[in-house]
Amino acid sequence: MWKIVARRITIMIPQILLLSIFVFLLAKAMPGDALSGLIDPNIDPKAIAEKRIQLGLNKPWYEQYWDWITSALQGDLGQSFRFKMPVTELVGERMANTFWLSLATLVFTYLIAIPLGIISGRYNDTLADRMITGYTYIGFAAPLFIFALVMLWVFGFHFGWFPTGGSVEPGSTPGTAAYIASKLYHLLLPALSMALITTVTTVQMLRNEIIDTKFKDFIVTARAKGASESRIYNRHVLRNSLLPIAAFFGYELTGLIGGTVFIESIFSYPGMGQLFLSSISLRDFSVVTALVLLYGVASILGSLLSDLILGIVDPRIRIK
């Protein structure tokens, strides 16, 4: 197992390097530069040119990339032109909020998806199966940002059951029970809104796996030997049907990253997604490149995590 991990990490190094080059070139292709819109046009053009020289914006792209990547490897992702603070510190503040939002969403996703998938697969072609399948069809058709807006309006503004923005009640003292309760309260609506949409893929996958597994030869043999239905489902059908869910776990994590971009913007939740969108509109290039690079690295690590989990759950599978 450790040899496999070492080999995969070795493969990941050039992937991350190519990703960093691609991200940097995309950032450079954006209109303007880090100073666009932040300097009074009435300032002497010579002063603006001197500022660009000071920031290294007049260098060729490969020299700028080398300066950026070498600093990033040392933990220095540059300075945010909007917030006037180091990008590492800025992203670190937002990363905690995004982490807890993603974790809560993941918990809700599996709490909803696994029971629904089991019921739908075990009792396929029944009324319960048709209702669950109808829910998944609606989930596939409904865009996340539209569904989140509806949830915000209904449960946030109309009924007033949940807060409509922020990650904690203003004035709460960090570390207190009231602070933790407020954080959880602010998490519920955005996490549940995203989970109700992201869960449909897992429900359909688990349903199809159960239906496919329960008609295989070894299940028929188990029934012929007199095994009870509960034993067949618990020890044979579910054990084999959950393998794809375990393999999909890492990709589920990376998929949450994209979802949080929309959710955080809609619910005014101060995480990395909201920071990412605002940084693009304000041409805060150092923040944009840092976040896209982090998202890309997380996707690569998620792929590795999925393979490792699948290898642990099913020892018959050998990762190459």
C-alpha positions as CSV (number, residue, x, y, z in Angstrom):
1,M,0.0,0.0,0.0
2,W,2.8,2.5,0.9
3,K,4.5,1.7,-2.4
4,I,1.3,2.5,-4.2
5,V,0.9,5.8,-2.4
6,A,4.5,6.8,-3.1
7,R,4.1,6.0,-6.8
8,R,0.9,7.9,-7.0
9,I,2.4,10.9,-5.3
10,T,5.3,10.8,-7.7
11,I,2.8,11.0,-10.6
12,M,1.0,13.8,-8.9
13,I,4.0,16.1,-8.8
14,P,4.1,16.8,-12.6
15,Q,0.3,17.0,-12.6
16,I,0.4,19.8,-10.0
17,L,3.3,21.5,-11.9
18,L,1.3,21.5,-15.1
19,L,-1.8,22.7,-13.3
20,S,0.1,25.6,-11.7
21,I,1.4,26.7,-15.2
22,F,-2.1,26.4,-16.6
23,V,-3.7,28.4,-13.8
24,F,-1.0,31.1,-14.0
25,L,-1.5,31.5,-17.8
26,L,-5.2,31.7,-17.4
27,A,-4.8,34.5,-14.8
28,K,-2.5,36.4,-17.1
29,A,-5.0,36.0,-19.9
30,M,-7.7,37.9,-17.9
31,P,-8.2,41.5,-19.0
32,G,-6.1,44.1,-17.3
33,D,-3.7,43.3,-14.4
34,A,-3.6,43.5,-10.6
35,L,-3.5,47.3,-10.8
36,S,-6.5,47.7,-13.1
37,G,-9.3,49.6,-11.5
38,L,-7.3,50.2,-8.3
39,I,-5.3,53.2,-9.3
40,D,-6.7,56.7,-10.0
41,P,-6.4,57.3,-13.7
42,N,-5.4,60.9,-13.0
43,I,-2.1,59.7,-11.4
44,D,1.0,60.3,-13.4
45,P,1.5,57.4,-15.9
46,K,5.2,57.3,-14.9
47,A,4.2,56.5,-11.3
48,I,1.9,53.8,-12.5
49,A,4.7,52.3,-14.7
50,E,7.1,52.4,-11.7
51,K,4.5,50.6,-9.6
52,R,4.2,47.9,-12.2
53,I,8.0,47.5,-12.3
54,Q,8.0,47.3,-8.5
55,L,5.4,44.5,-8.6
56,G,7.2,42.7,-11.4
57,L,4.2,43.0,-13.8
58,N,6.5,44.1,-16.7
59,K,8.5,40.9,-16.6
60,P,7.9,38.1,-19.1
61,W,5.3,35.6,-18.0
62,Y,7.8,32.8,-17.3
63,E,9.8,35.0,-15.0
64,Q,6.6,36.1,-13.2
65,Y,5.6,32.4,-13.0
66,W,9.0,31.4,-11.5
67,D,8.8,34.1,-8.9
68,W,5.2,33.1,-8.0
69,I,5.7,29.3,-7.8
70,T,9.0,29.6,-5.8
71,S,7.3,31.9,-3.3
72,A,4.2,29.5,-3.2
73,L,6.4,26.6,-2.4
74,Q,7.7,28.6,0.6
75,G,4.1,29.3,1.8
76,D,4.0,32.8,0.3
77,L,1.1,33.1,-2.1
78,G,1.5,36.9,-2.5
79,Q,-0.4,39.9,-1.3
80,S,-4.1,40.6,-1.8
81,F,-4.5,44.0,-3.5
82,R,-8.1,44.2,-2.3
83,F,-7.7,43.2,1.4
84,K,-4.1,44.5,1.8
85,M,-3.0,41.3,3.6
86,P,-1.1,38.1,2.7
87,V,-3.1,35.7,0.6
88,T,-2.1,32.8,2.8
89,E,-3.6,34.5,5.9
90,L,-6.7,35.5,4.0
91,V,-7.4,32.0,2.5
92,G,-6.6,30.5,5.9
93,E,-9.4,32.5,7.5
94,R,-11.9,31.5,4.8
95,M,-10.8,27.9,4.5
96,A,-12.2,26.9,8.0
97,N,-15.7,28.1,7.0
98,T,-15.6,26.2,3.7
99,F,-14.3,23.1,5.4
100,W,-17.1,23.0,7.9
101,L,-19.7,23.7,5.3
102,S,-18.4,20.9,3.1
103,L,-18.2,18.5,6.0
104,A,-21.8,19.3,7.0
105,T,-22.9,18.9,3.4
106,L,-21.2,15.5,3.2
107,V,-22.8,14.3,6.4
108,F,-26.3,15.3,5.2
109,T,-25.6,13.8,1.8
110,Y,-24.9,10.3,3.1
111,L,-27.5,10.5,5.8
112,I,-30.1,11.1,3.1
113,A,-28.7,9.1,0.2
114,I,-27.9,5.8,1.8
115,P,-31.3,5.1,3.3
116,L,-33.1,6.3,0.2
117,G,-30.8,4.2,-2.1
118,I,-31.3,1.1,0.0
119,I,-35.1,1.5,0.1
120,S,-35.3,2.2,-3.6
121,G,-33.0,-0.6,-4.6
122,R,-34.4,-3.3,-2.3
123,Y,-38.1,-2.5,-3.0
124,N,-37.7,-1.5,-6.7
125,D,-40.9,-0.9,-8.8
126,T,-42.9,-0.1,-5.7
127,L,-44.6,3.2,-4.8
128,A,-41.7,4.1,-2.5
129,D,-39.2,3.5,-5.3
130,R,-41.2,5.6,-7.7
131,M,-41.3,8.5,-5.3
132,I,-37.6,8.3,-4.6
133,T,-36.8,8.0,-8.3
134,G,-39.0,11.0,-8.9
135,Y,-37.1,13.0,-6.3
136,T,-33.8,12.1,-8.0
137,Y,-35.1,13.2,-11.4
138,I,-36.1,16.6,-10.0
139,G,-32.7,16.8,-8.3
140,F,-30.9,16.1,-11.6
141,A,-33.0,18.7,-13.4
142,A,-32.9,21.5,-10.8
143,P,-29.8,23.8,-11.0
144,L,-28.1,24.1,-7.7
145,F,-28.1,27.9,-7.6
146,I,-31.9,28.0,-8.4
147,F,-32.7,25.5,-5.8
148,A,-30.5,27.3,-3.2
149,L,-32.3,30.6,-4.0
150,V,-35.7,28.9,-3.4
151,M,-34.5,27.4,-0.1
152,L,-33.2,30.8,1.0
153,W,-36.4,32.6,0.1
154,V,-38.7,29.9,1.7
155,F,-36.9,29.0,4.9
156,G,-34.8,32.2,5.3
157,F,-37.0,35.1,4.3
158,H,-40.6,33.7,4.3
159,F,-40.6,31.5,7.4
160,G,-37.6,33.1,9.0
161,W,-36.4,29.8,10.4
162,F,-32.8,30.2,9.4
163,P,-30.4,33.2,9.1
164,T,-30.0,34.5,5.6
165,G,-26.3,35.4,5.7
166,G,-23.0,35.2,7.6
167,S,-21.4,32.3,9.4
168,V,-22.0,33.3,13.0
169,E,-24.1,35.7,15.0
170,P,-22.4,39.1,15.3
171,G,-21.0,39.7,18.8
172,S,-20.6,36.0,19.7
173,T,-17.5,35.1,21.7
174,P,-15.3,32.5,20.0
175,G,-14.9,29.3,21.9
176,T,-18.2,29.6,23.8
177,A,-21.1,27.2,23.5
178,A,-23.2,30.0,22.1
179,Y,-20.6,30.6,19.4
180,I,-20.5,27.0,18.4
181,A,-24.3,26.7,18.4
182,S,-24.5,29.8,16.2
183,K,-21.9,28.4,13.7
184,L,-23.9,25.2,13.4
185,Y,-27.2,27.1,13.0
186,H,-25.8,29.2,10.2
187,L,-24.4,26.0,8.5
188,L,-27.7,24.1,8.4
189,L,-29.6,25.8,5.6
190,P,-26.7,26.2,3.1
191,A,-25.4,22.7,3.8
192,L,-28.9,21.1,3.5
193,S,-29.6,23.0,0.3
194,M,-26.5,21.7,-1.3
195,A,-26.9,18.1,0.1
196,L,-30.5,17.8,-1.3
197,I,-29.1,18.3,-4.8
198,T,-25.8,16.4,-4.5
199,T,-27.4,13.4,-2.9
200,V,-29.3,12.4,-6.0
201,T,-26.3,10.9,-7.8
202,T,-25.5,8.7,-4.8
203,V,-29.1,7.6,-4.5
204,Q,-29.3,6.5,-8.1
205,M,-25.9,4.8,-8.0
206,L,-26.7,2.8,-4.9
207,R,-30.1,1.9,-6.2
208,N,-28.7,0.6,-9.5
209,E,-26.0,-1.3,-7.7
210,I,-28.4,-3.0,-5.4
211,I,-30.8,-4.0,-8.2
212,D,-27.9,-5.3,-10.2
213,T,-26.4,-7.2,-7.3
214,K,-29.5,-8.9,-5.9
215,F,-30.0,-10.9,-9.2
216,K,-26.4,-12.2,-9.4
217,D,-25.7,-15.9,-9.2
218,F,-24.1,-15.8,-5.7
219,I,-27.3,-14.2,-4.3
220,V,-29.5,-16.8,-6.0
221,T,-27.2,-19.5,-4.4
222,A,-27.5,-17.9,-1.0
223,R,-31.3,-18.0,-1.3
224,A,-31.2,-21.6,-2.4
225,K,-29.2,-22.5,0.7
226,G,-32.0,-21.0,2.9
227,A,-30.3,-17.8,4.0
228,S,-32.8,-15.2,5.3
229,E,-33.5,-12.1,3.2
230,S,-32.1,-9.8,5.9
231,R,-28.9,-11.8,6.0
232,I,-28.6,-11.8,2.2
233,Y,-29.1,-8.0,2.0
234,N,-27.0,-7.0,4.9
235,R,-24.0,-9.4,4.3
236,H,-24.0,-9.8,0.6
237,V,-26.0,-7.3,-1.4
238,L,-25.2,-4.1,0.6
239,R,-21.5,-5.1,1.1
240,N,-21.0,-5.3,-2.6
241,S,-23.3,-2.4,-3.6
242,L,-21.5,0.1,-1.3
243,L,-18.1,-0.4,-3.0
244,P,-18.8,2.2,-5.7
245,I,-20.1,4.6,-3.1
246,A,-16.8,4.2,-1.2
247,A,-14.8,4.7,-4.4
248,F,-16.8,7.8,-5.2
249,F,-16.1,9.4,-1.8
250,G,-13.0,11.3,-2.9
251,Y,-14.7,12.7,-5.9
252,E,-17.7,13.7,-3.7
253,L,-15.3,15.8,-1.7
254,T,-13.9,17.6,-4.7
255,G,-17.4,18.1,-6.2
256,L,-18.4,19.9,-3.0
257,I,-15.7,22.5,-3.7
258,G,-17.5,23.6,-6.9
259,G,-20.8,23.6,-5.1
260,T,-19.7,25.8,-2.3
261,V,-18.7,28.6,-4.8
262,F,-22.4,29.0,-5.6
263,I,-23.8,28.3,-2.1
264,E,-21.5,30.7,-0.3
265,S,-22.3,33.5,-2.8
266,I,-26.1,32.9,-2.5
267,F,-26.1,32.7,1.3
268,S,-23.4,35.3,1.8
269,Y,-21.4,32.7,3.6
270,P,-17.8,34.0,4.1
271,G,-15.8,31.0,2.7
272,M,-13.4,30.4,-0.1
273,G,-16.1,30.3,-2.8
274,Q,-17.4,33.7,-2.0
275,L,-13.8,35.0,-1.9
276,F,-13.1,33.4,-5.2
277,L,-16.0,35.1,-7.0
278,S,-15.3,38.6,-5.5
279,S,-11.6,38.3,-6.4
280,I,-12.4,37.6,-10.0
281,S,-14.6,40.6,-10.3
282,L,-12.0,42.8,-8.7
283,R,-9.1,41.3,-10.6
284,D,-7.3,40.3,-7.4
285,F,-5.0,38.0,-9.3
286,S,-2.9,36.7,-6.4
287,V,-6.1,35.4,-4.6
288,V,-7.6,34.0,-7.8
289,T,-4.5,32.0,-8.7
290,A,-4.0,30.7,-5.2
291,L,-7.6,29.5,-4.9
292,V,-7.7,27.8,-8.3
293,L,-4.4,26.1,-7.5
294,L,-5.8,24.9,-4.2
295,Y,-9.0,23.6,-5.8
296,G,-7.0,21.8,-8.5
297,V,-4.7,20.2,-5.9
298,A,-7.7,19.1,-3.9
299,S,-9.2,17.5,-6.9
300,I,-6.0,15.5,-7.6
301,L,-5.9,14.4,-3.9
302,G,-9.5,13.5,-4.0
303,S,-8.8,11.1,-6.9
304,L,-6.0,9.5,-5.0
305,L,-8.2,9.2,-1.9
306,S,-10.9,7.5,-3.8
307,D,-8.5,4.9,-5.2
308,L,-7.0,4.2,-1.8
309,I,-10.4,3.8,-0.1
310,L,-11.5,1.4,-2.8
311,G,-8.4,-0.6,-2.3
312,I,-8.9,-0.8,1.4
313,V,-12.6,-1.7,1.2
314,D,-12.1,-4.3,-1.5
315,P,-8.6,-6.0,-1.1
316,R,-9.3,-7.8,-4.4
317,I,-8.7,-4.6,-6.2
318,R,-5.1,-3.6,-6.8
319,I,-4.4,0.1,-7.6
320,K,-1.8,0.5,-10.3
